[in-house]
Amino acid sequence: MNGFPTRAPVELEERPREQQWLVDTLWGEQAVGIVGGEPKCGKSILALDLAVAVAAGAPCLRHFAPARPGPVLLFAAEDAGHLVRKRLQGIARAAGARFEALDIAVIDVPTLRLDHLDDRRRLQQTVERVAPRLVVLDPLVRLHGVDENTVADVAPILGFLRDLQRRFETAVLLVHHARKSGATRPGQALRGSSELHAWGDSNLYLRRRDRQTLMTVEHRAARGLDDIEIELIDDGEEPAFRLRQPPPADGAPQPETPECRVLKALADAGAPLSQRQIRERAATRHKTVGVILQKLVQEGRVARNAEGGYSVVAGAADKRAAAAAANGSSRPQAPRFPEPGSANA
């Protein structure tokens, strides 16, 4: 086949795909983005907290659960190895994770330059070898020698990191400094080109206000969380962050699952649908629809007729639930956050 693949408009998805999370409502699955903030506000500690959450399967900030834990690749350009070790020990202790078992690979070189082709090649080889779920690079200013205010200089670096994300299906987190300014949106205060703010799929911003540390969460494809108050806890060892109180109850709604969309499509049709029709109406991949239908048929919740059409089994609870969803009477629930100190915290 020559050239790029194409699709007709009728073949395009009818609705956005379900938002997947690396860390629930904080960082998207395979998202690139920035942990930004003014100097000395805890950006590196927050980035390491995310790293521990993914590596150990422990809730970030003791509240935000990782969806699928896995390896983390970390490069800390400004901190010596013993300082990184102490910080990770403190965060692991606060999170109830075993420091010795953290699945974190720390890049052990004094410098890494994203504007050097040889270092890019070596980083790509390292990502391929480690196969991380998350790559943490801290901070951006120590990873290059270009002018951050010039789009032509910054764009190739960000393009390379986006290529890493797509090629190896990993998330990429950059720690970056922000100016002290009165910008309306925290991302507008990031140092350098506006390309940095536009690049991120998930961005976390820290700022201090009246001795408080506030975290703002932005996402490209999901609703963010505004002004979550966090604090450092210090038990005499290395400090770690925690939430001072759970985010507001009207936080980001949970998206429909593919199974719910399949059931909704069947209930809304009023007649049996083919697998292709279900795929188009549910805006879900063909393979995923096939797996869901096989499961629902085996459970007796969906029936398949002689012509290969599918329908919800009459009288099943799922039909009532799907019909309610089709009529708009079911509403997404806001995420529930456990109270600090609970078994799920």
Secondary structure, DSSP 8 states (H G I E B T S, - for coil): --S-----GGGS-SS-----EEETTTEETT-EEEEEESTTSSHHHHHHHHHHHHHHT--BTTTB-BSS---EEEEESSS-HHHHHHHHHHHHHHHT--GGG--EEE---S---TTSHHHHHHHHHHHHHH--SEEEEE-GGGS--S-TT-HHHHHHHHHHHHHHHHHHT-EEEEEEEB-S---SSGGGGBSS-THHHHH-SEEEEEEEETTEEEEEEEESSS--EEEEEEEEE-SSSS-EEEESS---TT-------HHHHHHHHHHHHSS-B-HHHHHHHHT--HHHHHHHHHHHHHTTSEEE-TTS-EEE-TT-HHHHHHHHHHTT-----------TTSTT-
